[in-house]
Amino acid sequence: MTILHRYILKELFQFFTVSIITFTFVLLVTKVFTFTDLIINKGVPPSAIGLLILYTLPYSFVFTLPISTLLAVLLTFLRLSHDNEMTAIKASGISLYQILPPVFVLSVFAYLCASYMAIYAMPKGKRAFNELVYSVASERAYAGIKPRHFNDDFKDIVLYANEVDVSGKFLQDIFISDKRDPRLSNTIIAKKGVIVSDPEQKRLALKLIEGNIHYDSQDMTSSDTIWFSTYELSLDLQQLAKTREERGIRKSEMSISELIAKLKSCKSKDIEYNLYLMELHKKFAFPLSCIILGLIAVPLGMQTKISGSPGGVSFGLGIFLLYYILFAAGKSFDDSGIYPPALGIWFPNIFLGALTIFMVRKASREEPIKLLSLFNRLSERLRQLVRSRDES
């Protein structure tokens, strides 16, 4: 049994490692264009991009660990069944329950990793990610100014420059529409401009040289024009700080103790209370899916007639999609306040957990599972149709 357990465990961890690397890479690839734009157009150093990627990894692992566990177990037992190794194991008098320990080891390992990511690493990672984004935005707020474009990166200010140097600090032939004061509409024209930044004081200013300011009142009843040799237009970065302070710490960035403190501070069990309670339960419920999905993959792999890894991966993705749909549906039901907040979050685990017990017992008795039998017949019919079309 020890040799058999080591053999199955080795197979499981091989598929698990490949799956988690692949899916984590896929999730990161979706952010490549954003990171590339930050490096090329915003002047963000690659070291900062590396930290941003590092801070997003815990969030990625929360999703990739359950699906990697599911695929590792499913592909392992699909291969064992397809190569008739499961038949040889059963013929040796070894029951299904005797070969489950390796699956438990992998599933519990993935569960512990996912729990650590969801409870500790992900809140810290998200908070550090937002802190770094704010810091980069403060230091590089001017780097996005492009020549011959109407740049609206600053609130209520539209800036146009005919020429901008590589650093983004020196501008020529400048046109500015300033609508920060609702009572006035200011139009500024200048020959040259220099960006002066002070990230520590959260201050950014545009020093304009040789130009004029044209003022129009809101009702267009009065106007005035002022000529200047130098004029400093404040692009105060306090707006970034204000937006960040108003946003506050998001629920997903809170630790367990912060969520519990927030729940205790709520005066009534309203929608806001339910949202905090759901976030607390989600940190424990979602990692548990590693164990449930890992165990349900055993009977699926034994009784599903799918040949080849591509078919197994597609089938596994479908099972995970079903779990995620149930999870999202339960969360939306909880948002309405009709059901207890914890019920919708834990419902996918309860439902699939009961289904897992049923299917494992069926598979241990070598009894066919009707739903899988129907799936096998449909997939076989589909293969015959594809084969007949290829032959014709």
Secondary structure, 3 states (H helix, E strand, C coil): CHHHHHHHHHHHHHHHHHHHHHHHHHHHHCCHHHHHHHHHCCCCCHHHHHHHHHHHHHHHHHHHHHHHHHHHHHHHHHHHHHCCHHHHHHHCCCCCHHHCHHHHHHHHHHHHHHHHHHHHHHHHHHHHHHHHHHHHHHHCCCCCCCCCCCECCCCCEEEEEEEECCCCCEEEEEEEEECCCCCEEEEEEEEEEEEEEEHHHCEEEEEEEEEEEEEEECCCCCEEEEEEEEEEEECCCHHHHHHHHHHCCCHHHCCHHHHHHHHHHCCCCCHHHHHHHHHHHHHHHHHHHHHHHHHHHHHHHHHCCCCCHHHHHHHHHHHHHHHHHHHHHHHHHHHHCCCCHHHHHHHHHHHHHHHHHHHHHHHHCCCCCHHHHHHHHHHHHHHHHHHHHHHC
